């Protein structure tokens, strides 16, 4: 494993530096790890709330409302669980020096896109092409 690059607190990847240099790679690694930490902490809070929240509510409407809230929370946590898998995959790509490159074209993904969505695996153009193809096949 590579040694961590020094990053000042105000560091932001810039287009005028070499693409996916050590500082950029470390910036995205930290961003992904922080995001994963937040998601996992939220999951722990949800599990605790669901365990603590098990109670007998006599009013049928109140009980239905609480069950709906719980179902929504569980769906949200399931989406976040899938997101954690994508974060893990992005971290693996960092370790394998493949992070930041489009899986379709092999070209660099824009830093702006990666900063907004660090789990992105395709450039914006490739993603749009992919979505158009998906839509055409879905509409047939």
MDAnalysis code that builds the backbone (N, CA, C; Angstrom):
import MDAnalysis as mda
import numpy as np

u = mda.Universe.empty(420, n_residues=140, atom_resindex=np.repeat(np.arange(140), 3), trajectory=True)
u.add_TopologyAttr("name", ["N", "CA", "C"] * 140)
u.add_TopologyAttr("resid", np.arange(1, 141))
u.add_TopologyAttr("resname", ["UNK", "UNK", "UNK", "UNK", "UNK", "UNK", "UNK", "UNK", "UNK", "UNK", "UNK", "UNK", "UNK", "UNK", "UNK", "UNK", "UNK", "UNK", "UNK", "UNK", "UNK", "UNK", "UNK", "UNK", "UNK", "UNK", "UNK", "UNK", "UNK", "UNK", "UNK", "UNK", "UNK", "UNK", "UNK", "UNK", "UNK", "UNK", "UNK", "UNK", "UNK", "UNK", "UNK", "UNK", "UNK", "UNK", "UNK", "UNK", "UNK", "UNK", "UNK", "UNK", "UNK", "UNK", "UNK", "UNK", "UNK", "UNK", "UNK", "UNK", "UNK", "UNK", "UNK", "UNK", "UNK", "UNK", "UNK", "UNK", "UNK", "UNK", "UNK", "UNK", "UNK", "UNK", "UNK", "UNK", "UNK", "UNK", "UNK", "UNK", "UNK", "UNK", "UNK", "UNK", "UNK", "UNK", "UNK", "UNK", "UNK", "UNK", "UNK", "UNK", "UNK", "UNK", "UNK", "UNK", "UNK", "UNK", "UNK", "UNK", "UNK", "UNK", "UNK", "UNK", "UNK", "UNK", "UNK", "UNK", "UNK", "UNK", "UNK", "UNK", "UNK", "UNK", "UNK", "UNK", "UNK", "UNK", "UNK", "UNK", "UNK", "UNK", "UNK", "UNK", "UNK", "UNK", "UNK", "UNK", "UNK", "UNK", "UNK", "UNK", "UNK", "UNK", "UNK", "UNK", "UNK", "UNK", "UNK", "UNK"])
u.atoms.positions = np.array([
    [0.842, -1.190, 0.000],
    [0.000, 0.000, 0.000],
    [0.882, 1.247, 0.000],
    [0.435, 2.245, -0.739],
    [1.208, 3.475, -0.872],
    [1.165, 4.293, 0.414],
    [2.175, 5.118, 0.579],
    [2.206, 6.016, 1.724],
    [1.223, 7.152, 1.461],
    [0.545, 7.608, 2.533],
    [-0.415, 8.705, 2.398],
    [0.283, 9.976, 1.944],
    [-0.356, 10.690, 1.025],
    [0.170, 11.973, 0.582],
    [-0.292, 13.043, 1.562],
    [0.528, 14.062, 1.774],
    [0.130, 15.167, 2.640],
    [-0.929, 15.985, 1.937],
    [-2.024, 16.247, 2.640],
    [-3.091, 17.064, 2.076],
    [-3.425, 18.213, 3.016],
    [-3.278, 19.446, 2.554],
    [-3.748, 20.556, 3.384],
    [-5.277, 20.476, 3.502],
    [-5.828, 21.018, 4.576],
    [-7.277, 20.947, 4.803],
    [-8.090, 21.562, 3.668],
    [-7.538, 22.559, 3.010],
    [-8.295, 23.256, 1.965],
    [-7.986, 22.725, 0.557],
    [-7.323, 21.585, 0.469],
    [-6.942, 21.037, -0.832],
    [-8.167, 20.630, -1.645],
    [-8.166, 20.987, -2.913],
    [-9.165, 20.545, -3.880],
    [-8.416, 20.154, -5.150],
    [-8.735, 19.007, -5.754],
    [-8.073, 18.611, -7.001],
    [-8.254, 19.693, -8.072],
    [-7.216, 19.935, -8.840],
    [-7.268, 20.958, -9.887],
    [-6.853, 20.354, -11.227],
    [-7.417, 20.922, -12.290],
    [-7.124, 20.435, -13.643],
    [-5.690, 20.713, -14.077],
    [-5.007, 21.655, -13.399],
    [-3.660, 22.013, -13.830],
    [-2.561, 21.151, -13.186],
    [-2.952, 20.093, -12.477],
    [-1.969, 19.165, -11.917],
    [-2.135, 17.812, -12.601],
    [-1.126, 16.953, -12.524],
    [-1.244, 15.641, -13.181],
    [-2.462, 14.866, -12.663],
    [-3.200, 14.253, -13.605],
    [-4.423, 13.536, -13.259],
    [-4.125, 12.336, -12.370],
    [-4.861, 12.205, -11.312],
    [-4.774, 11.131, -10.327],
    [-3.364, 10.988, -9.752],
    [-2.751, 12.146, -9.455],
    [-1.478, 12.130, -8.739],
    [-1.749, 11.692, -7.294],
    [-0.710, 11.553, -6.489],
    [-0.869, 11.047, -5.122],
    [-1.823, 11.900, -4.286],
    [-1.760, 13.215, -4.470],
    [-2.639, 14.092, -3.676],
    [-4.105, 13.913, -4.070],
    [-4.371, 13.840, -5.359],
    [-5.758, 13.635, -5.806],
    [-6.273, 12.280, -5.332],
    [-5.440, 11.269, -5.475],
    [-5.839, 9.927, -5.057],
    [-6.158, 9.908, -3.560],
    [-5.310, 10.534, -2.767],
    [-5.538, 10.580, -1.321],
    [-6.785, 11.392, -0.986],
    [-7.013, 12.487, -1.718],
    [-8.213, 13.308, -1.521],
    [-9.466, 12.458, -1.714],
    [-9.530, 11.696, -2.809],
    [-10.716, 10.887, -3.090],
    [-10.829, 9.703, -2.128],
    [-9.697, 9.126, -1.726],
    [-9.732, 8.034, -0.750],
    [-10.390, 8.544, 0.548],
    [-9.921, 9.680, 1.028],
    [-10.479, 10.236, 2.275],
    [-11.950, 10.590, 2.119],
    [-12.292, 11.165, 0.975],
    [-13.692, 11.534, 0.721],
    [-14.589, 10.289, 0.765],
    [-14.146, 9.215, 0.134],
    [-14.914, 7.965, 0.113],
    [-15.001, 7.343, 1.511],
    [-13.881, 7.336, 2.234],
    [-13.887, 6.760, 3.592],
    [-14.788, 7.554, 4.532],
    [-14.767, 8.885, 4.427],
    [-15.646, 9.719, 5.262],
    [-17.109, 9.453, 4.942],
    [-17.424, 9.346, 3.650],
    [-18.798, 9.081, 3.211],
    [-19.262, 7.729, 3.746],
    [-18.402, 6.734, 3.626],
    [-18.732, 5.388, 4.118],
    [-18.974, 5.416, 5.630],
    [-18.135, 6.127, 6.354],
    [-18.294, 6.247, 7.810],
    [-19.647, 6.847, 8.181],
    [-20.029, 7.907, 7.472],
    [-21.324, 8.548, 7.727],
    [-22.476, 7.568, 7.487],
    [-22.402, 6.840, 6.383],
    [-23.469, 5.883, 6.060],
    [-23.566, 4.781, 7.111],
    [-22.413, 4.251, 7.524],
    [-22.421, 3.175, 8.518],
    [-22.919, 3.670, 9.875],
    [-22.564, 4.889, 10.241],
    [-23.055, 5.459, 11.502],
    [-24.575, 5.623, 11.441],
    [-25.070, 6.064, 10.302],
    [-26.517, 6.205, 10.129],
    [-27.222, 4.865, 10.226],
    [-26.607, 3.834, 9.693],
    [-27.194, 2.489, 9.768],
    [-27.266, 2.010, 11.210],
    [-26.190, 2.252, 11.954],
    [-26.196, 1.856, 13.374],
    [-27.305, 2.590, 14.135],
    [-27.467, 3.883, 13.848],
    [-28.521, 4.662, 14.505],
    [-29.897, 4.110, 14.166],
    [-30.092, 3.731, 12.917],
    [-31.382, 3.182, 12.486],
    [-31.671, 1.865, 13.195],
    [-30.676, 0.997, 13.256],
    [-30.871, -0.299, 13.918],
    [-31.244, -0.089, 15.381],
    [-30.530, 0.819, 16.048],
    [-30.835, 1.097, 17.455],
    [-32.256, 1.654, 17.600],
    [-32.624, 2.576, 16.716],
    [-33.958, 3.177, 16.786],
    [-35.043, 2.125, 16.535],
    [-34.798, 1.236, 15.583],
    [-35.789, 0.197, 15.298],
    [-35.919, -0.774, 16.461],
    [-34.799, -1.091, 17.109],
    [-34.858, -1.998, 18.259],
    [-35.543, -1.324, 19.444],
    [-35.212, -0.061, 19.677],
    [-35.827, 0.673, 20.782],
    [-37.287, 1.019, 20.497],
    [-37.606, 1.179, 19.223],
    [-38.941, 1.649, 18.852],
    [-40.010, 0.577, 18.812],
    [-39.653, -0.653, 19.094],
    [-40.648, -1.714, 19.076],
    [-41.543, -1.552, 20.290],
    [-42.757, -1.172, 20.008],
    [-43.707, -0.974, 21.113],
    [-45.111, -1.269, 20.614],
    [-45.984, -1.476, 21.536],
    [-47.366, -1.785, 21.196],
    [-48.154, -0.473, 21.127],
    [-48.586, -0.113, 19.935],
    [-49.366, 1.119, 19.752],
    [-50.820, 0.717, 19.562],
    [-51.669, 1.113, 20.494],
    [-53.068, 0.675, 20.429],
    [-53.846, 1.248, 19.236],
    [-53.595, 2.493, 18.850],
    [-54.346, 3.106, 17.763],
    [-53.884, 2.539, 16.413],
    [-54.844, 2.015, 15.651],
    [-54.543, 1.365, 14.377],
    [-53.883, 2.339, 13.397],
    [-54.375, 3.570, 13.339],
    [-53.807, 4.557, 12.420],
    [-52.378, 4.924, 12.807],
    [-52.142, 5.098, 14.092],
    [-50.788, 5.418, 14.558],
    [-49.835, 4.268, 14.269],
    [-50.312, 3.040, 14.483],
    [-49.480, 1.864, 14.242],
    [-49.147, 1.759, 12.751],
    [-50.138, 1.996, 11.893],
    [-49.917, 1.934, 10.442],
    [-48.925, 3.008, 10.006],
    [-49.053, 4.174, 10.589],
    [-48.143, 5.268, 10.263],
    [-46.705, 4.914, 10.674],
    [-46.549, 4.342, 11.859],
    [-45.214, 3.956, 12.326],
    [-44.632, 2.840, 11.459],
    [-45.454, 1.888, 11.052],
    [-44.966, 0.811, 10.190],
    [-44.536, 1.348, 8.824],
    [-45.265, 2.319, 8.306],
    [-44.898, 2.953, 7.042],
    [-43.553, 3.670, 7.187],
    [-43.381, 4.394, 8.291],
    [-42.113, 5.089, 8.552],
    [-40.959, 4.099, 8.635],
    [-41.189, 2.982, 9.309],
    [-40.136, 1.959, 9.451],
    [-39.780, 1.357, 8.097],
    [-40.794, 1.078, 7.289],
    [-40.547, 0.495, 5.963],
    [-39.739, 1.469, 5.098],
    [-40.082, 2.742, 5.166],
    [-39.361, 3.754, 4.413],
    [-37.904, 3.839, 4.888],
    [-37.702, 3.821, 6.183],
    [-36.358, 3.867, 6.750],
    [-35.536, 2.654, 6.328],
    [-36.163, 1.479, 6.325],
    [-35.457, 0.262, 5.912],
    [-35.095, 0.299, 4.423],
    [-35.991, 0.832, 3.589],
    [-35.694, 0.978, 2.153],
    [-34.519, 1.934, 1.944],
    [-34.530, 3.027, 2.708],
    [-33.440, 3.999, 2.624],
    [-32.129, 3.349, 3.026],
    [-32.142, 2.582, 4.102],
    [-30.922, 1.906, 4.568],
    [-30.452, 0.869, 3.555],
    [-31.377, 0.219, 2.865],
    [-30.990, -0.759, 1.852],
    [-30.269, -0.063, 0.699],
    [-30.784, 1.096, 0.283],
    [-30.115, 1.870, -0.767],
    [-28.724, 2.288, -0.302],
    [-28.619, 2.670, 0.964],
    [-27.325, 3.087, 1.487],
    [-26.357, 1.909, 1.591],
    [-26.876, 0.729, 1.886],
    [-26.035, -0.470, 1.922],
    [-25.432, -0.721, 0.539],
    [-26.253, -0.563, -0.499],
    [-25.762, -0.727, -1.869],
    [-24.729, 0.346, -2.198],
    [-24.935, 1.542, -1.666],
    [-23.996, 2.626, -1.878],
    [-22.649, 2.315, -1.221],
    [-22.679, 1.704, -0.047],
    [-21.436, 1.313, 0.637],
    [-20.668, 0.319, -0.238],
    [-21.371, -0.584, -0.911],
    [-20.704, -1.531, -1.824],
    [-20.022, -0.789, -2.964],
    [-20.672, 0.243, -3.490],
    [-20.079, 1.027, -4.575],
    [-18.874, 1.818, -4.073],
    [-18.956, 2.297, -2.840],
    [-17.813, 3.010, -2.241],
    [-16.637, 2.053, -2.086],
    [-16.910, 0.834, -1.601],
    [-15.849, -0.173, -1.467],
    [-15.208, -0.480, -2.825],
    [-16.038, -0.556, -3.865],
    [-15.507, -0.822, -5.209],
    [-14.624, 0.341, -5.670],
    [-15.025, 1.573, -5.369],
    [-14.219, 2.744, -5.737],
    [-12.888, 2.732, -4.982],
    [-12.916, 2.344, -3.707],
    [-11.679, 2.254, -2.925],
    [-10.746, 1.181, -3.505],
    [-11.329, 0.078, -3.970],
    [-10.516, -0.967, -4.619],
    [-9.876, -0.420, -5.901],
    [-10.658, 0.365, -6.671],
    [-10.113, 0.951, -7.905],
    [-8.958, 1.897, -7.577],
    [-9.052, 2.607, -6.450],
    [-7.940, 3.474, -6.031],
    [-6.713, 2.617, -5.768],
    [-6.894, 1.538, -5.020],
    [-5.767, 0.653, -4.691],
    [-5.143, 0.026, -5.937],
    [-5.954, -0.174, -6.970],
    [-5.476, -0.814, -8.203],
    [-5.083, 0.210, -9.274],
    [-5.026, 1.488, -8.886],
    [-4.675, 2.588, -9.807],
    [-5.614, 2.672, -11.011],
    [-6.870, 2.330, -10.824],
    [-7.850, 2.409, -11.909],
    [-8.895, 3.493, -11.642],
    [-8.822, 4.122, -10.479],
    [-9.821, 5.125, -10.096],
    [-9.697, 6.368, -10.983],
    [-10.847, 6.905, -11.373],
    [-10.871, 8.149, -12.126],
    [-10.898, 7.965, -13.629],
    [-10.856, 6.726, -14.070],
    [-10.862, 6.450, -15.503],
    [-12.162, 5.749, -15.888],
    [-12.727, 6.163, -17.001],
    [-13.993, 5.622, -17.489],
    [-13.844, 4.132, -17.803],
    [-14.745, 3.335, -17.265],
    [-14.695, 1.893, -17.495],
    [-15.098, 1.541, -18.928],
    [-15.722, 2.489, -19.623],
    [-16.180, 2.253, -20.994],
    [-15.143, 2.709, -22.016],
    [-14.586, 3.926, -21.818],
    [-13.664, 4.494, -22.805],
    [-12.206, 4.464, -22.359],
    [-11.976, 4.325, -21.048],
    [-10.615, 4.373, -20.525],
    [-10.083, 5.784, -20.352],
    [-10.871, 6.767, -20.756],
    [-10.476, 8.178, -20.637],
    [-10.675, 8.661, -19.205],
    [-9.947, 9.713, -18.793],
    [-10.157, 10.274, -17.452],
    [-11.577, 10.821, -17.287],
    [-12.144, 10.596, -16.114],
    [-13.438, 11.179, -15.737],
    [-13.129, 12.559, -15.177],
    [-13.929, 13.557, -15.503],
    [-13.632, 14.922, -15.059],
    [-13.562, 14.999, -13.529],
    [-12.648, 15.824, -13.045],
    [-12.496, 16.001, -11.590],
    [-13.777, 16.538, -10.972],
    [-14.478, 17.398, -11.712],
    [-15.745, 17.950, -11.207],
    [-16.751, 16.827, -10.960],
    [-16.841, 15.915, -11.910],
    [-17.774, 14.781, -11.784],
    [-17.359, 13.881, -10.623],
    [-16.064, 13.592, -10.531],
    [-15.586, 12.735, -9.442],
    [-15.796, 13.385, -8.078],
    [-15.637, 14.699, -8.011],
    [-15.843, 15.385, -6.735],
    [-17.315, 15.312, -6.331],
    [-18.201, 15.432, -7.311],
    [-19.638, 15.366, -7.029],
    [-20.093, 13.935, -6.778],
    [-19.515, 12.989, -7.497],
    [-19.913, 11.580, -7.406],
    [-18.676, 10.688, -7.480],
    [-17.970, 10.550, -6.354],
    [-16.703, 9.815, -6.385],
    [-16.830, 8.328, -6.697],
    [-18.052, 7.803, -6.749],
    [-18.229, 6.394, -7.111],
    [-18.457, 6.225, -8.616],
    [-18.410, 7.334, -9.353],
    [-18.647, 7.280, -10.804],
    [-17.629, 6.355, -11.472],
    [-18.119, 5.553, -12.403],
    [-17.238, 4.645, -13.143],
    [-17.178, 5.007, -14.625],
    [-17.992, 5.974, -15.035],
    [-18.005, 6.382, -16.436],
    [-17.927, 7.891, -16.543],
    [-17.351, 8.352, -17.643],
    [-17.354, 9.788, -17.923],
    [-18.797, 10.201, -18.167],
    [-19.054, 11.485, -18.098],
    [-20.416, 11.980, -18.288],
    [-20.956, 11.574, -19.657],
    [-20.128, 11.698, -20.686],
    [-20.564, 11.350, -22.047],
    [-20.910, 9.868, -22.149],
    [-20.058, 9.016, -21.596],
    [-20.315, 7.570, -21.635],
    [-21.556, 7.217, -20.829],
    [-21.744, 7.878, -19.688],
    [-22.928, 7.635, -18.854],
    [-24.204, 8.012, -19.602],
    [-24.178, 9.177, -20.264],
    [-25.355, 9.614, -21.025],
    [-25.666, 8.639, -22.165],
    [-24.627, 8.185, -22.860],
    [-24.799, 7.209, -23.946],
    [-25.406, 5.917, -23.402],
    [-24.881, 5.468, -22.264],
    [-25.358, 4.253, -21.607],
    [-26.841, 4.394, -21.233],
    [-27.212, 5.543, -20.666],
    [-28.602, 5.763, -20.261],
    [-29.533, 5.836, -21.463],
    [-29.075, 6.451, -22.565],
    [-29.900, 6.504, -23.777],
    [-30.140, 5.095, -24.311],
    [-29.072, 4.268, -24.336],
    [-29.218, 2.885, -24.787],
    [-30.182, 2.113, -23.902],
    [-30.045, 2.313, -22.587],
    [-30.944, 1.640, -21.636],
    [-32.395, 2.019, -21.873],
    [-32.640, 3.315, -22.115],
    [-33.990, 3.813, -22.344],
    [-34.575, 3.208, -23.612],
    [-33.789, 3.124, -24.668],
    [-34.254, 2.561, -25.934],
    [-34.646, 1.099, -25.716],
    [-33.828, 0.331, -25.024],
    [-34.128, -1.081, -24.783],
    [-35.324, -1.245, -23.851],
    [-35.493, -0.335, -22.919],
    [-36.609, -0.405, -21.979],
    [-37.919, -0.087, -22.687],
    [-37.867, 0.830, -23.671],
    [-39.084, 1.251, -24.371],
    [-39.524, 0.267, -25.453],
    [-38.657, -0.688, -25.818],
    [-39.019, -1.639, -26.888],
    [-40.011, -2.656, -26.426],
])
